[in-house]
């Protein structure tokens, strides 16, 4: 009987430990990077009901791994940019039965009370990268596959012969209610989305953008659309402006310089409590070498009086200073 009780206690102890390990945790940011207990890459941001949410991929590559190892996405929230909450991973590549692996860059957007998570992921049967959509009733999940198949596959885009051009989705719901999906590597694709947010509503177009590599992000302010994106390699963030969501786009130059110890540069731009923030990643806490262990940071973004953006000043203090 004692043996049975001890075994039962051990089982319940393990269950309790597992629940604790998977529970959300609150921490205070100590400058940039925000998260220091794991690597967090390709940040996207959403403001909802007075809370800022940051969604990121999880870089899991460690010593001697010289490529990206990413199997899940992570989410963090804050109400003041100082105290943050980390949640259990709300979405894993395993949620997409048609996919193979690679939890690459993503973005979450809210519409009609639901949260749609657009992700870049390797397809299981169609060669190349693809874009999937997950959905949840809560920004922190859990999320499930909203479509049961990929929204975008490599055989749908013919502007380049590479197999990784269908990555880095960004979404905007325009003033008239029309949703647009923008994505791509070496080519910047765009397409309308139907109101259900999980189907295309028309043909795929291509933006004419100089020096475009990847990582598009679109935001709107005071009559201007801003399309920022990664350029060159190692990457800088540049941006273009337009009066229309589909362009034509006027190239405006560099927004963010090379992010230290990281070949990639990936950004989100979001308004939060009266200020604009530039959320990006760098390799500041990478102790494993290479350029595949990245961490997200937050610094303030400022505009000039004519609507143009001032160049980002990356800081180690972050916005908590």
PyMOL commands that set and color helices and strands:
alter all, ss='L'
color gray80, all
select helices_A, chain A and resi 2-22+93-95+154-156+318-320
alter helices_A, ss='H'
color red, helices_A
select strands_A, chain A and resi 25-28+39-48+51-59+72-78+83-86+91-92+99-101+106-111+114-123+129-136+144-145+170-173+179-183+188-193+205-207+214-221+224-231+236-242+250-256+267-272+275-282+295-301
alter strands_A, ss='S'
color yellow, strands_A
deselect
rebuild
show_as cartoon
